[in-house]
């Protein structure tokens, strides 16, 4: 699940940049001399941005699982393997940003590692599509700044989900491992997005989607997503939702999912966040299933400091078995240090508790798990001229 609020803030910045630039020269009167006409200002040349990172980790599991798997099937996009060094995610990102002078852009993000195997494990296998086909695609989308109104923006393809607080890349999150709210809701989605800045602080999004995280659709119905976001200097909040049929080969059983993400910065050093999910899904003649989750986040980092401390606590309840048929709780404490702007180190301790024996152990399945992880993310960025004639 990508951070819906961070996405909203980035979009606002993108809209503002797209609307800035040199003012248009006024039209000359017919009697004006050409020698006094202002020289035409060349449009800024589009720049191709190349980003990337390598995210490696070592995780120690107190349960000492025999097969080394820290998480049950379908989750574990970070710290998947225990008692070994692992490539969590190696990613390359090619981006041509949109702007007033370059209304057409794209973003192609490819990834490799344990995180990608989990992200695309649920892809359906049908003609032309499977987990193997899409296993390295994090994002592949085309973007268009229409110039309409305050800046209507279109994006189509595979792109980050508008739901939740946490992104797929660990470097973008306060903690190294991701919450249950993040693991059990979409990180990416496939479809068409319309984004619009309603005012200087309010923005909105509308999505038409194939479905719940999958690139290919498992039925012929489509889901509708929406976001309403508010962003101020010290406080921001987003209301996010998606509704549509998500069961395989069933266009009638509708899932309705709602999500609220709020961030508050009470001081220069402290940042606080809360994420709340609630959902309901029809099951035909059977009783509908419902589930909910809530996560609380705190981060402390003095201005200009290279070190930060983050705490997360959450509860996830799905007693009806719509997603996982259990209750989960976890507490995570993360120490982050950046000795260089291009290197992020995270030392993390995490404790999980479940009502079902879902964690692997040397002596069989366990209801509890404690992990100690060390993650390192090395990043790079390069900007090159693009698309010149």
N, C-alpha and C positions, 0 to 999 in steps of 0.2 A: 504494500500500500504506500503510495507515495504521499508526501505531505500536501494535502489540499490547500492549506493556508499558505505554505511556501510557494506553491504554484500560483496562487492568486497574487501574491506580492510580486513575483517575477513578471507576471503578465502586466501588472500595473506599470512596473518599470519599463517593460517593453513597449507598451502603448505610449508612455511619455516620450521615450526615445524616438519612436516612430513619428511623433507629431512635432518634434523639434527640428532645428536646422535653419539655414539662412532664409530670411524672408524673401518672398517672391518680389522681383523688381517690378515697380509700377509701370504701367503702359505709358509710352511717350506720346505727347500731343503731336498732331500731324505737322506742326511747324517747327518742332524741335530738331536741332542738328544732330546727325548721327554720331558726330565726334564726341558729343557730350553724353551719349548713351552709356550707361554702366556696362562694364564688361560682364558677360554671362559667367556665372559661377559654376564650375564643373561639379557634377554630382559625385558625392563620395563613392569611391569604388567599393563594391561589396567585398567583405573579408570572410574567408573560409577559416573557421575556428576548428582546431584539432585538439581535443582533450583526451585524457586517458588516465588510468590508474591501475595499479596492481595491489590487491588486497589479500594478504596472507595472514594466517592465524594458527595458533596452537591452543587447543582446549583440553583441560584435564577434567574428567568426569569422576566424581566420587563414587558413582555406582559401578564403575569399571565395566562397561558393556562389552560382551564377548565379541560382537561384530563391529564395535567402534562407532555405532550410530547413536548420536545424542538425542535425536528426535524421531518421532513416529512419522509414517508416510504422509507426504503432502506439506510438511512444514520443515523449518530448519534452513532458511535461506542464508543464515550466517552461523558459523560454528557447528556445521553439520557433523563433522567427524571428531571423535574423542581420542585423546592420547596419541595424536600425531599432528605433524605440520600439514597444512592443507592450503590450497588456493581457493579462497572463498569466492573471489571474483576478479577477473582481469578484464578491463573494459576499454574500448576505443570509441570515441565520440566525434563524429564529423558534423559540424553545424554551419549552415549558412543563415545567419539571422535576418529577419525581415526588418525593414526600416522604411522611412518615407521615400527614399531613393531606390529601394530594392524591395518591392512589395511581396515578392515570391521567395520563399526560403524552404529549407528542409532540415531534418535532423535524422541521422542514422547512428544508432548506438548498438554495438555488438559486444557480447560478453562471453566469457568462458569460465568455468569453474563449478564448484559444488552448488553455489547459489543459483546458477542457470538451470542446472538439472532439476532443482526443486521448482523453480518458477514455471518451467514449461512441462513439468511431468504430467499435468492434467489435460494436455491437449488431446483432442479426440483424433482417432485414426480412421480417416475416410479418404476417398480418392482426392489426391492433391494436398492433403494435410495430415500432419502427425506431429508428435513431440520431436521426432528427429528432424523434420523439416524446419521447425521454428526454434530449436533449442538454443541458438546463439543470438536471437533477436531480442534486444531489450526495448528498442524503440526504432520505428521507421515511419516517419510522417512527413507530409507536405504541408506547408503553411502559406497563408495568403492574407496580407493586410488589405482590406477592401477600400479603405479610405472613407467609408460611410460613417456619418455621424461623428461621435467622439473617437471612433477607431474600432469598427467591427473586425474581428479577426477570425479566420477559419483555419482549422487544422484537421487533417484526415489521415488515417492509418493506424498504427500502433503507437500509443503515447501513454505517459504516466497517468495513473488513476487520480481522479479529483477527490477521492475519499481518504480520510485519515491524516495522521500527523507525521508518520514516518515514511521515508523514501526507501527505495530498493537498495541504493548504495549506502553502505555503512558510514562512509565519510560525511554524509549529509545529516546524520542523526546524532542525538546527544549520547545515546548508548551504542554499544557495538552490536549485540544481538538485538533482534526486533521483538516488539511486544506481540502478545497473542492477538490483539486487535489488528495489528499489521499483517501477521502471518495468515489470518483467517478471513481476510478481505482482499480485494484486488490491489495489486501493485501496478498493473498496467491494464489498459483496455483498448479495444479496437472499434473504430467507428469514425464519427464526425463530431467535431466540437466547434461551437460558436461561443466566442468570448467577447465581452463588451464592458467598458468602464462606464458605469452608470453616473458616477460623480467622481470627485477627486479621491474619495475614500471608499466608495461602494463599487463593487464589480459583480458581474453575473456570468454564468456559463450555462450552456444547454448542450446535451450530448445525445446522440443516437448511436446505440452500441450493439455489437453482436451479442454481448452477454457478460458473464461474471469472469473476468480476467482472461479467459481463453481468446486466442486469436481467431480461430474458426468457431462458428456457432454450432451448438449441439441441438438446435431446433430451428424452425423457420420464423419464430417471433423475434422481435427486437426489444431492447430495453431502452428506457429514457432516463437520463441522468441530468442533474441540475446542481448548481452551486450559487449561493449568495454570500459574498464575503465583504467584510469591513476591515480596513487596515488603518490604524493611527500609529503615532510614533511609539507609544508604550503599550498599546493594546490592540489585538486583532482577533477576529472571530469569523468562522465560516460555517455555514449550514449546508450540508451536502446530502444528496440522496440519489437513489437509483431504484427503478421499478420495472419489472418485466419478467417474462417466463425464463427460468433458468434450469429446469429439469430436462434431462435428455429426452428428445422426441416428444415433448409436451409443450404446446403453445398456450395452454389454458391456466396452468398453475402459476400464479404470479408471486414473485418475491418482492417485498417492499423493504428497503434498507435505508435507514436514516443515520446520519453521523454529524456530530458537532465537535469542532476543534477550536479551542480558545488559547491564546498566549498572552501573558502579561509580564511586563518588565518593571517591577516595583522600584528597582534601583539599577545603578550602572553595573553591578556585579551579579544580581539575581535575575533569573528568568524562570517563570512558572508556566506550566501548561496542563490542560485537561482535554481528554478525548473520550467521547461517549457515543456508543453505538447501540441501536435497537433495530430489530428486524422481525419480519413475519413472512411465512411462506405457506401458500395453499398446498394441499395434498389431495386434491380431488375429493372423493367421498370421505376420506379420513380427516381427522381433526388437524387443523393447521398447526404448524410448528412455529415457535418463536424463540428468540435468543437475544442476549444483550451483553455488553461489555463496557467497562470504564477503566481508564488509565490516568494516572496522575504523574506529572513530570516536574522535576526541579533541576536547575543547573546553576552552578556558581562559578564565575570566572571574572576576576578583576580586569578592568580595562587594560589592554595591551599585554595581558599576561599570556604566557605560552601554555599554561596549565588550567584545566577545568575539572570540576567534579559534578557528576550527574547522577540523580536518583530517580528510579521509576518503580511504581507499584501499580498493580492492576488486578482486575477480577473479570473473568469471562465465564458466562453460564449458558450452556446449550443442552438443557436436560431433555429436550424433545428430539435431539439427534439430527437436527437439520444439517449441521456441519461435522461435529465431532462427538456428540452424545456424552458430554461430561462437563464438569465444572473445573476451571483452572484458575490458579492464582500464582503470581510471581512477584519477586522483589529483586531489583538489579541495581548495583552500584558500580559506576564506571569512572575511572581516573583517566583523563586524557592529557597528553602532552605533545606539543608540536615543536620539536627542536629546530625545525626548519619549516618555512611555509609550505614546502612540498612534501612533508612527511608528517603523518598523523599516527601516534601510538596510543593504544587504548588497553588498559588493564581492567578486567571486569570480573566481578563475582555475581553469580545469579543463582537464586533458589526458586524452584518450581514445585507446586503441589497440585495434585489432581485427585478427583473422586474415582478415577479409574486407573488400573495399573498399565499405563501407556509408555512408561520410560524403561528402556532396556537396562539390565544389570547383570552382573556375573552370576547371581543366584536366581535369575528369572526376572519377570516383569515387576516394576516398582511403581509406586504412586508418587514418589518424591525424587527430586534430582538436584544436585548442586554442581555447578560448573565454575571453573576458574579459567578465564580466557585471556590471551594476549594477542591483540590484532595490530597489524602494521599496514598502513596504506601509503604508497608512494604515488604522487600525482605528477602530471606534466600538462603543459598548455602551450600551443603555438598558434599564431594568427598569420595567415598568408593572404595576399591579394587573390581575388577570384573573379572569374567571369569577365575578364577584360576582352575587348574586341581585338 
